[in-house]
């Protein structure tokens, strides 16, 4: 008897949800043409979503940051508390909930920088990428593995074992050097002669606001 009541309640909920979706679909049909087709088409969006090309690795990003490549703009889409606790160098905080705010558009809808979206893993960054991609924003990337991957590969790289190939040791050498660049200290550093510590310069991000195209249609 209880199971039947639960099934009945769920059936009503599904019917209500279906009704809401029908209403929303009807609303989309009634929208003006230029609003309904703003951004890319769903088919193109789906093609972009299943492509792995949007991801960049932590090693690639570390190399770009160390070489001080000015063409990369990092966007932390986590909440403000997480951002203030720890984030990547020179990253700007635009929480996922505020991604579509007018103040956020000037950073996301521009062609001056390669945008790198990141969160703790891929979850929120992927959502941010899909939203921005749907609006046809350009030069969008996602940091594969996010802050967690950054910590495990760049900040705290795992030393390879003796049976691993030479390429693994070369990668570890790069990651260890990168971690030192980003402020990690190793015991052997204290044995060596004291050298001037390289300061990571915090750059000022200046983004030109993109002018909005005039709405189509007329009197």
N, C-alpha and C positions, 0 to 999 in steps of 0.2 A: 504493500500500500504506500509506504514512504517513498519507494523508488518511483512509483507512478506519479506521485505528487511532484517529486524533483524533476522528472522528465517533462511534466506539464509546464512547470515554471521555466525550465530551460527553453522549451518550445516557444513560449510567449516572448522570452527575451530575444531569441533569434529572429522572431517575426518583427519585433520592434526595431531591431538593428537593421533588418532588411528594409523596413519602411524608411528609416533615416537615410540609408544609402540611396534609395530611390529619389528621395527629396533632394539630396545633395546633387545627384546626377542631373535632375531636372533643373536645378539652379545653374549648373555649368552650361547647359544648353541655352539658357536665357541670357548668359553673359554676353557683352559685346564681343565682336569678333576679335578685336585686337587684344582684349584681355584673355579670352579663352585660349588663344594660341601664343601667348607670351612664353618665351623660352623655347626649348627644343621639343620635338615631338616625342611621344611616349616610346615609339619604336627605337629611336636613336638613343634615348635615355637607357633603355633596357640593354642595348648593345654596349653602351659605355659602362654600365654597372657590372656586366659579366667579364669585362676586360681587366686583367691584372695590371695593366700599364700605369694605373694611377698611383701604384705604390712605389715609394722609394725606401731604401734600406737605411738603417742607422749609420752604417759605415759610410755610405754615400753622403749623407747629411753632415756627418762629422767632418768629412774631408772638405765640404763646401764651407762650413763654419770656420774651420782652421785656416783655410785660404782666404777667409773674409770675402767670399763672393757676395757682392751687393745685390744680386738679383733674386735672392731668396727671402721670403717673408714668412715667418712662422706664426701660426695661429693656434693657440691653445683653446680648445672648445670645452674644456672641463669647467666646473664651477669655480667661483672666485676663491673659495677657501683652498681648493686643491692647487690652484695656480699660485697662490701666495705661499703655500707650503714648499712647493718645488715646481720648477718649470725649466724649459730649455732656454739657452742664452738668447736674449733679445726678443723672446716670444711676446706676442700681444694676446691678451685674454679677451676672447669673444665667446662666452658660454653658448652652448647649443640653443638654449631657450631664447637668446637674443640675436641669433644669427640673421634673422630677417628684419631686424630693426633698421631704420634709416641710417643711423650712425655707423652701422656695421658695413653697409654697402660700399662705402668709399674704400674700404680695405679689401673687400672680396671681389667687387666688380671693377677691375682695373687691368691694365695690360703692362704695367711697369715691372711687376714682380712675378716670380714663380711662388704660388701659395702652397705652403705645407701645413695641412691640417693634422692635428694630433690630439690624442686623449690618452688614458691609461693603457688601453690596448687599441684595437681598431674600431670598437663598437660605435662610440659617439662620433668619432672622426669620419667613419663611413657614412653615417647619417648626414653629417654636415656636408660631405662631398656630394651626396645624392641631391640634397636641397639646392646647393649652389650650381650643380651641373644641370639640374632641371631648369634653372633660370638662365642657362647658357653662359655662365661665368667661365672665364678662360684660365688656363695655366694652373689647374687645380691638381694637387697631389695629396696623398695620405702617407704619413710615416708608418711603415709596416711594424706592428707590434707596439707602437706608441712609447710612452714614458717607461713602461716596464721593460720593453726590449732595449731601449736606450740604456737603462741602468745595467742590464745584464750583459750587454756587449761592449759599451763604451766606458761607462763609469766603473764597472766591476767585471772586467773581462775574465773569462775562465782560461787558465793556462792549459795548453794542450798536453797530452801525455806523450811519452817518448815514441810510441808506436804510430803516432799520427804523421801524415805527410808534411813535407816542408812548407807547403802553402798554408797550412794551419798555423805554423810558427810565424810565418810572415804576417799573417792576419793579426795574430796576437801581438806582435811587435808594434803594428800600426795602432791597434786598439789601446795598448798600454801607453804609448806616446800620446794618444788622443786624450786618454783619461788624465794624464799629467797636465796636458794643456788646459783641461777643464777643471783643474784644481785638486785632483787626487794625489796624495803624497804616498811614496813608497819608501820602505826602510833604507834601501840602497841610496836613496837621494841624500840622506843625512851623512853618509860616509864619503860622498863626493865633495869636491870643493864647492863652496857656496857660490851660486851664480845668480845674477839678477833675475827675478821671477817675471815672466811675461804676463802683462796685465791684459785681461780680456776687455777690450774696449766696448762699452755699451753704445751702440749706434742709435741715432735718432731716426725713426722711420717717418718719412714724409711721403704722403700719398696724395696725388692730385685727384680731386673729386671728379668723377665722370659725369658729364652732362647727360641728363635724361633726354631721350628722343621724344619729340612732340607726339601726342596721341593721334592716331589715325582717325579719319572721319571728319565730318564737318556739319554745318547747319543744313 
